[in-house]
C-alpha cells in the first residue's frame, strides 16, 4: 500500500508531460515567433486526451512564456525572450545600460500627480510630514518590450513645476539634467522577489505568476540632497541584475 501511494505521489500529471513535449518542440522544432500554435481540438486528437487536460497543458505554456493566448483567435508562438544583463552602479541610467546592451530603450509616462508620500518614501527622502512630492508611474521598454514598472517620487521643493516639463517625456534623468541641471547618484537599494499586481501584470504583459525583482532605491544629487525614491519592478523572465562594487 505504501509503495502504491509513493508511485501516485511521484507520477507526473499527463498535462505536464504534454506541456514538456510541446515546449521541447517550441525550442527545437519548426515553430517560428508569431506563428499560430495548434488549437485545443488539434492537440486533443494528437494526444488522444480530453479538452480539459490539453487546456491545462496550454495554460502551463502560457505561464512559462513560450506561447500567448488571444481570446477568440487561439494561441501564438512568443518571440524568443530577451536576456538582459542589467548592471546596477551608483550612476547607472536605464537608457545608457540598454544602449550598451544593443537594445533600444523606451519609456512611457503612465501617470503623474503631486501628493504627500507614504511613510516609507517620506523617511527615505527625509521629508517632513505633509511635505509634497511628485509621483510618476513609468513603464520602461527594451526593443519595444515592456521590461520594468517604475514608481518614482521627487520632492516638489527640489523640482518646482516638474509636471509642466513632462509632456514630451522620454528619459527622466535627461529631463532632470536638462531642466534642473541635476545629476543623480544611487546611495542605497534593497532587493526583493515578488509577484506582480493585476495592473502591473497587464502593463508588463506577463502572467500573474511571473516573478519580478523589486528594487527600491534612493538617489542624491551633487549637493548630497536626497532627491529621488524609486520602486522599480523588473521582469524576472527577461532580466538578470548584477551589482557592480
Order of alpha helices (4+ residues) and beta strands (2+ residues): alpha-alpha-alpha-alpha-beta-beta-beta-alpha-beta-alpha-beta-beta-alpha-beta-alpha-beta-beta-beta
